[in-house]
Amino acid sequence: MRISKTQYNDAQMTDSNSLAKAMLQNPAKLSPVMTYLGGRQDKKFPLTMLTEGMENTESIESDEYEYKVQTKTSMTRPVAETPNTTTGLGQGGQVFTLTFTDRWFIKDYVLISPSGVQARIMSQPTPNGKNYDYQLQLVNPNQNAVVPSQDVQSGSTWGMMFAPVGKDFSRGNASNWTSPSKVKHKLTKIRKSYEMSGDSKNYVMDVELPSKDGGTSNLWMDYEEWQYFLQWKEEQELLYWYGEKSYDQDGTTNLTDENGQPVIIGPGLFQQIINKDTYSELTADKLHNVIGDLFYGMTDAQNVQVTLFTGTGGKREFDRAMKDELANNNFTVLDQGKFVQGEGEDLTLTGYFTSYRHVDGHLINVVNNPLFDHSAVADARRKHPDTGYSLESYRMVFVDQSTYEGEPNVKMVSKEGEEMKRWAVPGSVVPRGFDQSTSRASDVDGASVHFMKRSGVCLRRFDTSLDLQCVKQ
């Protein structure tokens, strides 16, 4: 597949092979292809490319979508209240009481303390106000064994392991079960319109697309419209990253248009990511720690893949952090041609880090997001004190693109029938590619073309991605 700019040829470029007509007939099918082509050429909308361009999409009948989210099941609980006596607990095999925040721990199971002391739950927990009391006995047979006092302070975390029972006549206990959380979001309807004067230009875009027989076919689109199409995709990209919910938990919004109709804006990726962090100067240790935390929670992921989206400033920070790590640990680069090319006085410094492999083997690829460098958001943000770049250019977003239960973690959800709508209002002229009938819908010496779409980006696991922002002043 390819696209190229060429001169309009009325002998070869008719309504029958215009992209305008094809998109009117099959908008849902052609829109992902056009996203892929435009994204590959301009690289201005990576998130749209990742979802719609790679056909990670879903069309639904309603204006809102609901999905289940299964976060990591925690087998730990904090001590709710420090006992009146914290010395000698459990000594001599005595049963002692600890209070936890709920009934998550189950009778017969062995709990383990922060320091590694093991104790078995001897009976069913009993209510104690909003908390629950547990009767515990140490597993260690040593009569002098005790629970360290620091292990029973309020807030200390204990974990549940396994359930040993008596040799004969034991009875069943129970199991914990957590249902996935339900997340509901609304789709956002966005539009874009542009006007064309009566003096139309003669340049078009020649688009090569795959055909059903395995070959290719060429369609064409007015060059001016192609430029507006790219702007349209960039505006969608801004929504998918920066969209902020305009409705509350009950689905109510105070944002209305001039007709009193509710203006619904669904959450973008940033509002869906719950892990937030900041940095002033990026270090390899910072990368190691934050990435390690992300991977640690991805125990149920298949095809583990995390992409780091950032701007020019973030790419430089990433490269500098990697090279500082090499220098600080006295690594020597020996592979000829990796960092320095040329001979004698004609030397070229090359080689910039664009990926990071964590100690557990997972690879992070760095992808430039032009919106972080040049967009309304980037231009509005404060500047980095050293470079003058927008602080948005230093933003680093680690997006979990893994698969969970056979479904991609990031995908686009659209209203069925509104995946992509496009039409023209002809005046004195009709945009090329549309029906060239003599009827007119406007008295303007020109014409207008309109795009409309109702969609949103869904992040199914919102606890395995990270938004890392630079806060250097």
Summary of the structure (lengths in Angstrom):
residues: 473
radius of gyration: 29.9
end to end distance: 45.6
largest distance: 100.3
contacts: 1377
relative contact order: 0.17
helix: 23%
strand: 32%
